Structures are given as structure tokens and as C-alpha cells.
Amino acid sequence: MFTRTISSALLGLLSMPALANDPNLVAHYSLDGSSADNSGNGPAATEWNGVGYSAAGICGAAASLDGVNDYLSLPVHPLQDATISAWFLQTRDTGSWQRVWDFGSTTGQGAMFLAVEHGRAGNRVGVGIHDTSGANVQDVASGVYAGVGTWHHVVVTYDNGGAGTRLYVDGVLSAQGSYNAQSFDDFLNQTWLLGASHWNDPFFAGLIDEVRIYDRVLSASEITARRDDDVACADVDADDDGVRDEADNCRDVANPTQVDADHDDLGDACDGCAADADNDADEDGICGDIDVCPADADPAQLDADDDSYGDICDNDDDGDGSLDLDDNCAFDFNVDQADTDDDGIGNVCDADSDGDDVIDDIDACLGTLAGEAVLDDGCSVDQTCPCDGAWRNHGAYVRCAVSASEALLNAGLVTSAEKGAIVSAAAQSRCGM
């Protein structure tokens, strides 16, 4: 047994990595301020009726039960051979049959339970086993009286094919029974409780800590090492925040509150993406909760249509209804997909939309017909000298055509013959008359 005064010899014991990383550990409830399963194998236990937590656990915090109506229920795991390990400390004696744990049911499934005060064993620590009819088939009772205010480490092993049930109290084999069921599941496949009974028995009042469930039988030496490791765990707290490393969600950064906003098992104090459970899955340096492409590396975070989907993962980047693969301006809104020069680039994103080699920014005559020769301002002869212009007379129109065609000739854009044809057509027209 252990009181809160722990010897320096025990505090100096080293932890055993082989036990801490045992692949047969199916559940570990350290109960350090939450009901999480620290093994990583399953969901958290469920708290009922106001379960509290005390900082005065055997190793970190512990679940604190009031003995009135609060308890925890655990996810059920399929087992054959098994070891169930837990620490408990009574703060108030609620009477015979109060439970540390009770796995099973009253009828139909059978049950195995660990009683702080086993009623058929002089209120000593003991195990009771009921078959699937609800009948008692065996008691495995120790000679240990728990008492109030003292920590006890209690381990129950079940060897389906051999030794049956064994009860260890404070590292010592205290009792054993020969009961063998077809499998451990015969009485452990319905409901698993901490601090409560399936029968009308008293609730447990006190602290429960470091509950572990294995799907194998631990040896006596392993049970002793596990107990000593728990007692010595106060030394294994690298950041000195009062939460031991095994349960600390930021082992190198002090965070006694263990706040974990995104529930990803990384505390906010050391989580670069405290609100992102995926923790920047695409590794682009942008947390997923604000990443416009959380599954595709996109450090630039470009979003042309401002729809919160980044360009590299948005199949309609400009949001105009045309998918990027078919859009002639994938990053500029252009519902009509107009393309005056038919070059495959839409007008709204084409620097020379009419294809006359004069960029739109300085082009005075957008929409020039394809193939037409144009002056420096982007206008053809017909656009520079429109027939319906406000000409003083026909001669004024012809002089404009001569001047414009001469400029095209000097620029090498038309031949002399083509210039002559332009002037001849202007002279024969009725423009300006």
C-alpha cells in the first residue's frame, strides 16, 4: 500500500519502456484531468453525473468520485486472456460491495467485478465472478482491508486456458481462483464501469487512477514494475508542469491545463496549428483551418475569385461558371467567353484582344477585323477615315485615306499596290459627298 508520502527509493525507480509501449495494452485511462484513452487505441471513457478530477493522484491527477452517483463507463474491448490494473484510494466508506470496476451485466452476459469491500470476504478487497445466468460462480478474495486514505494498486489477471483468475494487491499475489470460461468475453462483452456496480450496490467514494487493460496476462514481475513505475512517475515530467510525460500533450512545453482546442492530442502550447486537427496536412506552412487548399501544398494561397478555394484546387478559379479546362480566361470572370481574334485567349485577359499587334491599353480601335493593317494607334484606314464621318467634302475624306495609307506604306504594312487600291477605292466612293 502507499500513502501520499512516497519514499525517495521508489521515486528514484526508472520507468520501463517495454511496459509503457506494450502492444497488448488495449486501453489506458491515466485520468489526468480527462477521461481520454492514452493508449491511442480507442475513444475516451464517458463521464456520468459530474465526475471530477483531483491533482492528488498516484501519478498526476486522478478521477474523483463522490460516492453518490458519479462514475465512468468504458468502451468495451474483445478479450481472451486479460489483465486489468488500477489504483484506488477511498475518501469515504460507502459500505460493502462498492466497486472499483464492474465489467459485464446483472444477467444475460455475466460479470466480473473488483470490490473494495467484498461482502463475502469480510469486506476485504476481492473479485466476484457471475456466469451468464447472473449466478455467482466464484469469489477471489484477498485478506487486504483497504481502509480510508490509503492508495492501493490492484491487478486482476484472467488466464482463459490455464491459471484462471489471480488478484494482486500492492504488487503481491493475494488470491487466485480456478474459474475458466469459454473466453473472457463471456462476462466482459456488455458494459464496463468504473466506480459503479451493475447491481444495487454503493457507489465508490474516492480517487481512481491509472486504469490499464491488457489483452494478455502480465507476469508478477511486470505487475510489480508497473506499480513502481507509476509511483516513480513524478520524476518523468520534462517540462515540470505537473503532468507526467506519458500523459502530457506537450512534453517539452509547460502547459498544466493541457488545453487542446482541436482534440488532436497536441496541446495548444506546442501545436503550431492549434485549431487544425490535421496539423497542416499538405505541409505548406498554412494551417488547415485557414488554408484555401488544405489538401494541396499552396504557400501562395492565391484565390482569384475569392471563394475560399485556392486556385490550385478550384476547378473554376474565376467563378464564372466555365471550368478552368474550358475557360479561355481561367482567372478572369468572363461569362460570354468572347474572343475577338479567335486566338483561344478571351478578350478580358488578352493583352491584344483584336490581334492587331497593338496592345489594348493603347489601342484606340478595339475590335479591328483580323488581318487588317493598322496604324500605331491600332486603327485601320476605315476606322481612321470612316465613310460616315463629318467630312467637309469628298476631297477631305480622300485626303484622309491617302494620308493613312501612306503611313501604312512607310511602316511596311502595305505594298504600293495595296496603297493604290485603298486610295482608288476612297476616290470612287461617295464618302464626304
Buried (B, 14 or more C-beta within 10 A) or exposed (E): EBEEEBEEEBEEBEBBEEBBEBEEBBBBBBBBBBBBBBBEEBEBBEBBEEBBBBEBBBBBBBBBBBBEEBBBBBBBBEBBBBBBBBBBBBBEBBBBBBBBBBBBBBBEBBBBBBBBBBBBBEBBBBBBBBBBEBEEBBBBBBEBEBEEEBBBBBBBBBBBEEBBBBBBBBBEBBBBBEBBBEBBBBBBBBBBBBBBBBBEBBBBBBBBBBBBBBBBBBEBEBBBBBBBBBBBBBEBBEBEBBBBBBBBBBBEBBBBEBEBBBEBEBBBBBBEBBEBBBBBBBEBEBBBBEBBBBEEBBEEBBBBBEEEBBBBBBEBBBBBEBEBEEBBBBBBBBEEBEBBBEBEBBBBBBEBBBBBEBEBEEBEBBEBBEEBBBBEEBBBBBBBBBEEEEBEEBEBBBBBBBEBBBBBBEEEBBEEEBBEEBBEBBBEBEBBE
